[in-house]
Amino acid sequence: MRRRRLIVLVVAMTAIVGAGAFAVFAAERVKGSAAGTAAAYFAAWSKGDVLGMERLVHQPPADFVPRHRALSEELHVESIALTPGPLRRTGEEMAEVPFAGVRRLAELGPWPFDGTLRLAVRDRAWKVLWTPETLHPLLKDGARLELGEIETTSAEFVTSEGDRIPHDSYADAYLDPLKPEFAEARSGWELLLKTPGQPDRSLLSKKPAANVERTTLSRSVQAAAARALDAVDDSTIVVVRPSTGEILGLADRLKDNYSAVRDVFPPGSVFKTVTAAALLQQGLDPLAEVPCPGSYTVPGFRTIRNDGEVDRGTVTFTDAFAHSCNTTFVEQATSRLTSAALAETAAAWGFGRQVVTGIGGSCGTVPVTESVDTFAEDVIGQGEVVTTPLCMAALAAAVQSGTWRSPRLLSKEQVRRVDGVTSEDVRMDERVVPALRSMMAAVVDHGTASGMGLPAGVAGKTGTAETPDGGSHAWFIGYRGDLAFCVFVRHGGSGRGAAVPIAVRFLNGL
């Protein structure tokens, strides 16, 4: 009996000890798992459940919820995508999960970042060890993120086709001063990292697009003009569409701040186009035979000579033009014209007329003179006659189309807005234009521009203008189809030797 009681007591004691051991084991057991806690945290974060995230964090800061919500609101976060990597154990009761995230900002689009979620056992449960870097790795040392609005005022010019102006186009001198006229204030956004004691760092930006304005420049024409000038300093090409007056190309490498649009130069023999028009109006037939001696003395006044004093004998007026006979033009003009009549014809062909381009400009002048000697020089583009390369391109265009049109770099509406005025097209004398076309064709066929490699269909006029301050200016004006041009090389020498080769490169480069 006593032995039975002893057995019962032993069994009871064993049960008590076992129950106590189970209670201790149960009390020390860790709730949850690192992987489960991490998965729950990422799931809550993806849904924007900040309260759910907070419950999984060990001792979250008092501003945990406001900080998360403020970041999303201030940066205009539309969504967040999180991609966890594999969990890594960093100790018996510690782990971490690397992850990739992408916040989509309303103004700036996707903004990717990488982070690490750290976990540890705290109070017998797996918890997230949260720091500001968990929200974003850059948010340390008191740093903060700020989305700011930025404003810029800018304009961008493009070709008539909507393409960017070709690189090294030599047109910047005309387009850059025009930008303030078309610049518009526009807003953009920038995401900044602001760290105490350090300069602000731009993380992401979306600058406002510049106001885009189309010019009349043709991409292919502008590129061909610029490349034709690459090897020639102090030179310019102006290209105009005769049917509209649009400036298709404006490449300017003139030095010393000279401008192909605003500055005037003696035109030399290219001005014989105007003198020829005046003589044709007075009844001189293109096929009339006229003398072309090596030199000619205006009765009682000065002597004019041909280049090299070449004596061509008797030639047609067309051939006198083709070979640029100074003596023929001076003799015919001083006997058939007055200075006032020449100035009147020049005015009809654009000289002294208002040029409305959108970028300013002038055409030139042919002053009326009482001096016979000065008049004789004016006839061949010397004396007091001056013009711009722009004006001479417009003159060549008027020969081709039969109508003088003011060259313009912008649409008619924008030219009117910039310049405040418009220009009227002017029909040229229908008796004169066909003759001038034949005479300019003769220049290329067998005259001063022949044998130089110009493409078929080109008509033009060369010019060499003597100057008092250096070498002669070289000119060549012409047209081919619905394209007219002026090539000018300041102090470049002869028109045939310096200007025509540039025109050849330009036309063959189209």
Salt bridges, closest charged atoms under 4 A:
ASP63 OD2 - ARG67 NH2 3.11
GLU96 OE2 - ARG88 NH2 2.70
GLU96 OE1 - ARG118 NE 3.84
GLU107 OE1 - HIS76 ND1 2.91
GLU146 OE1 - ARG144 NH1 3.02
GLU156 OE2 - ARG164 NH1 2.99
ASP168 OD2 - HIS167 NE2 3.33
ASP176 OD1 - LYS179 NZ 3.49
GLU181 OE2 - ARG417 NH1 3.60
GLU184 OE1 - ARG186 NH2 3.18
ASP200 OD2 - LYS194 NZ 2.61
ASP230 OD2 - ARG227 NE 2.61
ASP233 OD1 - ARG253 NH2 3.04
ASP234 OD2 - ARG490 NH1 2.92
GLU246 OE1 - ARG241 NE 2.99
ASP256 OD2 - ARG490 NH1 3.36
GLU309 OE2 - ARG305 NE 3.38
ASP319 OD1 - HIS446 NE2 2.74
GLU377 OE2 - ARG302 NH1 2.05
ASP425 OD2 - ARG405 NE 3.40
ASP429 OD2 - ARG431 NH2 2.82
GLU430 OE2 - ARG427 NH2 3.61
ASP445 OD2 - HIS446 ND1 2.85
ASP469 OD1 - HIS491 NE2 3.94
